[in-house]
Amino acid sequence: MKKNTNKKPKIVFLDVSTIGEVYNLYHFEEIGNFITYENTKPDQRLERMSDCQIVITNKVVIDREVIDSSPSLELICVAATGMNNIDTEYAKEKGIIVKNVAGYSTESVAQSTFSMLFYLMHSTLYYHRYVKDGRYAQSEIFTHHGPPFIELKGKQFGIIGLGAIGKRVAFLAEAFGSSVIYFSTSGRNTDTNFKHISLDNLLSISDIVSIHCPLNEQTKNLLDTEKLKLMKPTSYLLNTSRGGIIDEFALAKALDNEWITGAALDVLSKEPIDPDNPLLKIKLKDKILITPHIAWSSKEARTLLIEKIIENIRDFLSCQ
């Protein structure tokens, strides 16, 4: 491993805007010469990393070219759990350590999952409009029975991917009285507290299907037209994991043909969303909720993310 001879290493955060405003960002200044950039385009990477010892990135790609052009680089900190934007094998070959952060967003994603589900299940937008446009003020009775909503109690809650977040969602679903079943896309996550069944069976009997698995070759377009047709017409589909797991063209067709009752997505195959995304053009627009990849980003989760990155850097420097 290369040794850093500077008392305070140069630390560069390439895309600090991706974590928003967090109060504890200043702690980086205590351990190094800290430089931030709101975002970094591909052609800006080499210049900005040329003499840094430690780089922090959320989505900026650190590939072989960048590594070869950064002779002082010793540590890559990923401000996320996934490391698909880093050439980890080449970094290892060059003696550069790569550290990610896990477990910081479990509560945030789990809470967001249910927030999105309840928005759809309770027809929140419809009832909000009913009040705000004046119709409720003209009502002769105290209540209004528009689109009915259902209770989670007694419903079948299917989870695809039973990692840390999937297990937390399963626990919360049980707290609401749902019966939890799951399918492990890797085959490695097993839990005797919940029943493991095949994907086809899960889709065909679940009232709610919530995705919490990684995006890889096995899960890309996992839910295509064939799979979506297996779902109950009264069911809801949720994805707070990764875009690309659901075929978006197939989902748009499923919603317009009412194969399912509704869908809530926090992630998309392309982010920011492509203006030509078929989900923006469905006829039954109230059947879908799309949020801009925010499920992970509660104030607490982002604060914890920074704490864990700082911890990774301190651990690294303590070994110098």
C-alpha positions as CSV (number, residue, x, y, z in Angstrom):
1,M,0.0,0.0,0.0
2,K,1.2,3.5,-0.8
3,K,2.0,5.6,2.2
4,N,0.6,9.1,2.5
5,T,3.3,11.4,3.8
6,N,1.1,14.4,4.1
7,K,-0.2,15.2,7.6
8,K,-3.6,16.1,6.2
9,P,-4.6,14.2,3.0
10,K,-6.4,15.9,0.2
11,I,-10.0,14.7,0.3
12,V,-12.2,15.4,-2.8
13,F,-16.0,14.8,-2.8
14,L,-16.9,14.7,-6.5
15,D,-20.7,14.9,-6.3
16,V,-21.7,16.4,-2.9
17,S,-25.0,17.6,-4.3
18,T,-26.2,14.0,-4.4
19,I,-26.5,14.0,-0.6
20,G,-28.2,17.3,-0.1
21,E,-27.7,19.5,3.0
22,V,-26.3,17.6,6.0
23,Y,-25.0,19.3,9.1
24,N,-22.0,17.0,9.7
25,L,-20.2,17.6,6.4
26,Y,-17.7,19.9,8.1
27,H,-16.1,17.0,10.0
28,F,-14.2,16.1,6.8
29,E,-12.2,19.3,7.4
30,E,-11.0,18.0,10.7
31,I,-9.2,15.1,9.0
32,G,-8.0,16.5,5.7
33,N,-7.9,19.3,3.1
34,F,-11.5,18.9,2.0
35,I,-12.7,20.0,-1.4
36,T,-16.2,19.6,-2.7
37,Y,-17.8,19.8,-6.1
38,E,-21.5,19.9,-6.6
39,N,-21.2,17.4,-9.5
40,T,-18.5,16.1,-11.7
41,K,-18.8,15.4,-15.4
42,P,-16.8,12.6,-17.0
43,D,-14.3,15.0,-18.6
44,Q,-13.7,16.8,-15.3
45,R,-12.6,13.7,-13.3
46,L,-9.0,13.6,-14.2
47,E,-8.2,17.2,-13.3
48,R,-10.1,17.1,-10.0
49,M,-8.6,13.8,-8.8
50,S,-5.1,14.3,-10.1
51,D,-3.4,14.9,-6.7
52,C,-5.9,13.7,-4.2
53,Q,-5.2,10.9,-1.7
54,I,-8.9,10.2,-0.9
55,V,-11.9,10.6,-3.2
56,I,-15.5,10.4,-2.3
57,T,-18.1,9.6,-5.0
58,N,-21.7,8.6,-5.0
59,K,-22.4,8.1,-8.7
60,V,-19.3,9.5,-10.5
61,V,-17.5,6.6,-12.3
62,I,-14.0,5.8,-11.2
63,D,-12.7,3.5,-13.9
64,R,-9.2,2.3,-15.1
65,E,-8.5,5.6,-16.9
66,V,-9.2,7.7,-13.8
67,I,-7.2,5.4,-11.6
68,D,-4.2,5.5,-13.9
69,S,-4.4,9.3,-14.0
70,S,-4.5,9.6,-10.2
71,P,-1.0,8.6,-8.9
72,S,-1.7,9.9,-5.4
73,L,-5.0,8.0,-4.9
74,E,-5.0,5.7,-2.0
75,L,-8.7,5.4,-0.9
76,I,-12.0,5.5,-2.8
77,C,-15.0,6.1,-0.6
78,V,-18.4,5.3,-2.1
79,A,-21.2,7.4,-0.6
80,A,-23.6,4.4,-1.2
81,T,-23.8,0.7,-0.8
82,G,-23.5,-0.3,-4.4
83,M,-20.1,-0.1,-6.0
84,N,-21.0,-0.7,-9.7
85,N,-19.5,2.7,-10.6
86,I,-16.0,1.7,-9.4
87,D,-13.6,-0.6,-11.2
88,T,-12.9,-2.5,-7.9
89,E,-10.7,-5.2,-9.5
90,Y,-8.4,-2.7,-11.0
91,A,-8.3,-0.6,-7.9
92,K,-7.3,-3.6,-5.9
93,E,-4.6,-4.4,-8.5
94,K,-3.2,-0.9,-8.0
95,G,-3.2,-1.2,-4.2
96,I,-6.1,1.3,-3.8
97,I,-8.7,0.5,-1.1
98,V,-12.4,0.9,-1.9
99,K,-14.9,1.4,1.0
100,N,-18.6,1.5,0.7
101,V,-21.3,2.2,3.3
102,A,-24.0,-0.3,4.2
103,G,-27.0,-0.2,6.4
104,Y,-27.5,3.5,6.6
105,S,-30.8,3.7,4.7
106,T,-32.7,0.7,5.9
107,E,-35.2,2.6,8.0
108,S,-35.6,5.4,5.4
109,V,-36.3,3.0,2.6
110,A,-38.7,0.8,4.7
111,Q,-40.7,3.9,5.8
112,S,-40.8,5.2,2.2
113,T,-42.1,1.9,1.0
114,F,-45.1,2.1,3.2
115,S,-45.6,5.8,2.6
116,M,-45.9,5.1,-1.2
117,L,-48.1,2.1,-0.7
118,F,-50.6,4.0,1.5
119,Y,-50.7,6.9,-0.9
120,L,-52.0,4.5,-3.5
121,M,-54.1,2.3,-1.3
122,H,-55.9,5.2,0.3
123,S,-56.4,7.2,-3.0
124,T,-54.8,10.1,-1.1
125,L,-54.6,12.3,-4.2
126,Y,-58.3,11.8,-5.0
127,Y,-59.4,12.8,-1.5
128,H,-57.0,15.7,-1.4
129,R,-58.4,17.0,-4.6
130,Y,-62.0,16.4,-3.4
131,V,-61.4,18.8,-0.5
132,K,-59.2,21.4,-2.1
133,D,-61.4,21.9,-5.2
134,G,-64.4,22.7,-3.0
135,R,-66.6,19.6,-3.5
136,Y,-66.4,18.6,0.2
137,A,-67.6,22.1,1.2
138,Q,-70.7,21.5,-0.8
139,S,-71.4,18.0,0.7
140,E,-74.6,17.4,2.7
141,I,-72.9,14.8,4.9
142,F,-69.7,14.6,6.9
143,T,-68.0,11.9,4.9
144,H,-67.4,11.0,1.2
145,H,-67.2,7.5,-0.1
146,G,-65.1,7.8,-3.3
147,P,-62.6,5.1,-4.2
148,P,-62.6,2.5,-1.5
149,F,-59.4,1.6,0.4
150,I,-58.4,-1.7,1.9
151,E,-56.6,-2.7,5.1
152,L,-53.2,-4.4,5.2
153,K,-54.5,-6.7,7.9
154,G,-55.0,-10.2,6.5
155,K,-53.4,-9.4,3.2
156,Q,-50.6,-11.3,1.5
157,F,-47.5,-9.2,1.4
158,G,-44.9,-10.5,-1.1
159,I,-41.3,-9.4,-0.9
160,I,-38.7,-9.9,-3.6
161,G,-35.3,-9.9,-2.0
162,L,-34.9,-10.5,1.8
163,G,-31.8,-8.5,2.6
164,A,-31.7,-6.0,5.5
165,I,-34.3,-3.7,3.9
166,G,-36.5,-6.6,2.8
167,K,-36.5,-8.0,6.3
168,R,-37.4,-4.6,7.8
169,V,-40.3,-4.2,5.4
170,A,-41.4,-7.8,6.3
171,F,-41.4,-6.9,10.0
172,L,-43.5,-3.8,9.4
173,A,-45.9,-5.6,7.2
174,E,-46.5,-8.2,9.9
175,A,-47.0,-5.4,12.4
176,F,-49.9,-4.2,10.2
177,G,-51.3,-7.8,10.2
178,S,-50.2,-8.9,6.8
179,S,-48.9,-12.4,6.1
180,V,-45.4,-12.2,4.6
181,I,-44.0,-14.4,1.9
182,Y,-40.8,-13.8,0.0
183,F,-38.6,-14.9,-3.0
184,S,-34.8,-14.7,-2.8
185,T,-33.3,-13.7,-6.2
186,S,-29.9,-14.9,-5.1
187,G,-31.1,-18.0,-3.3
188,R,-28.8,-17.1,-0.4
189,N,-31.1,-15.0,1.8
190,T,-33.2,-17.4,3.7
191,D,-35.2,-16.7,6.8
192,T,-37.2,-19.3,8.8
193,N,-39.5,-16.5,10.1
194,F,-41.1,-16.1,6.7
195,K,-42.2,-18.5,3.9
196,H,-40.0,-18.7,0.8
197,I,-41.9,-19.5,-2.4
198,S,-41.2,-19.3,-6.1
199,L,-41.5,-16.0,-7.9
200,D,-44.4,-17.1,-10.0
201,N,-46.3,-18.2,-6.9
202,L,-45.5,-15.0,-5.0
203,L,-46.8,-12.8,-7.9
204,S,-50.0,-14.8,-8.3
205,I,-51.1,-14.8,-4.7
206,S,-49.7,-11.5,-3.3
207,D,-51.9,-8.4,-2.7
208,I,-48.8,-6.3,-2.4
209,V,-45.4,-7.0,-4.1
210,S,-42.5,-5.0,-2.9
211,I,-39.0,-5.2,-4.5
212,H,-35.9,-5.1,-2.4
213,C,-33.3,-6.9,-4.5
214,P,-30.1,-5.7,-6.3
215,L,-30.0,-5.1,-10.0
216,N,-27.8,-7.6,-11.8
217,E,-27.9,-10.0,-14.7
218,Q,-30.4,-12.2,-12.9
219,T,-32.8,-9.4,-12.0
220,K,-32.7,-7.2,-15.0
221,N,-36.3,-7.0,-16.3
222,L,-37.2,-9.6,-13.8
223,L,-40.8,-8.4,-14.0
224,D,-41.7,-8.4,-17.6
225,T,-45.1,-8.8,-19.4
226,E,-45.3,-12.5,-18.6
227,K,-44.6,-12.0,-14.9
228,L,-46.9,-8.9,-14.5
229,K,-49.8,-10.9,-16.0
230,L,-49.5,-13.3,-13.1
231,M,-50.3,-10.6,-10.6
232,K,-53.8,-10.2,-9.1
233,P,-55.9,-7.3,-10.7
234,T,-56.3,-6.0,-7.2
235,S,-52.6,-5.9,-6.3
236,Y,-50.1,-3.2,-5.9
237,L,-46.4,-3.2,-7.1
238,L,-43.7,-1.3,-5.2
239,N,-40.1,-0.7,-6.2
240,T,-37.7,1.2,-3.9
241,S,-34.7,-0.9,-4.9
242,R,-33.3,-0.4,-8.4
243,G,-34.6,0.7,-11.7
244,G,-34.3,-1.9,-14.5
245,I,-35.8,-4.7,-12.4
246,I,-39.2,-3.9,-13.8
247,D,-39.7,-3.7,-17.6
248,E,-41.2,-0.2,-17.7
249,F,-42.9,-0.7,-21.1
250,A,-44.6,-3.8,-19.7
251,L,-45.6,-2.0,-16.5
252,A,-47.2,0.9,-18.5
253,K,-49.2,-1.8,-20.4
254,A,-50.2,-3.5,-17.2
255,L,-51.5,-0.3,-15.6
256,D,-53.4,0.8,-18.7
257,N,-55.0,-2.7,-19.1
258,E,-55.7,-2.8,-15.4
259,W,-53.7,-6.1,-14.8
260,I,-52.8,-4.5,-11.4
261,T,-54.5,-1.8,-9.4
262,G,-51.4,0.4,-8.9
263,A,-47.7,0.8,-8.8
264,A,-45.3,3.0,-6.8
265,L,-41.7,3.5,-8.0
266,D,-38.8,5.4,-6.5
267,V,-36.3,4.1,-9.0
268,L,-36.2,4.0,-12.8
269,S,-34.2,2.4,-15.6
270,K,-32.8,5.9,-16.4
271,E,-32.4,8.6,-13.9
272,P,-33.3,11.4,-14.1
273,I,-36.4,10.1,-15.9
274,D,-36.4,10.1,-19.7
275,P,-39.2,12.4,-21.0
276,D,-40.2,9.6,-23.3
277,N,-40.6,7.1,-20.5
278,P,-43.8,5.1,-21.2
279,L,-44.8,5.5,-17.5
280,L,-45.3,9.2,-18.1
281,K,-47.8,8.5,-20.9
282,I,-50.2,6.0,-19.3
283,K,-53.9,6.8,-19.6
284,L,-54.7,6.0,-16.0
285,K,-52.2,8.4,-14.4
286,D,-53.5,8.2,-10.9
287,K,-52.6,4.5,-10.8
288,I,-48.9,5.2,-10.5
289,L,-46.7,7.2,-8.1
290,I,-43.2,8.0,-9.2
291,T,-40.7,9.7,-6.8
292,P,-37.2,10.9,-7.8
293,H,-35.0,8.3,-6.1
294,I,-35.5,9.7,-2.6
295,A,-36.5,6.7,-0.5
296,W,-33.0,6.3,0.8
297,S,-32.5,9.9,1.7
298,S,-34.2,10.7,5.0
299,K,-32.3,13.4,7.0
300,E,-31.2,10.7,9.5
301,A,-30.0,8.4,6.7
302,R,-27.9,11.0,5.0
303,T,-26.4,12.1,8.3
304,L,-25.5,8.5,9.1
305,L,-24.0,8.1,5.6
306,I,-21.6,10.9,6.3
307,E,-20.7,9.5,9.7
308,K,-19.9,6.1,8.2
309,I,-17.7,7.7,5.4
310,I,-15.8,9.6,8.0
311,E,-15.4,6.4,10.0
312,N,-14.0,4.7,6.9
313,I,-11.5,7.4,6.3
314,R,-10.4,7.5,10.0
315,D,-9.9,3.7,10.0
316,F,-7.9,4.0,6.8
317,L,-5.7,6.8,8.2
318,S,-5.1,5.0,11.4
319,C,-3.4,2.2,9.5
320,Q,-1.0,4.6,7.8
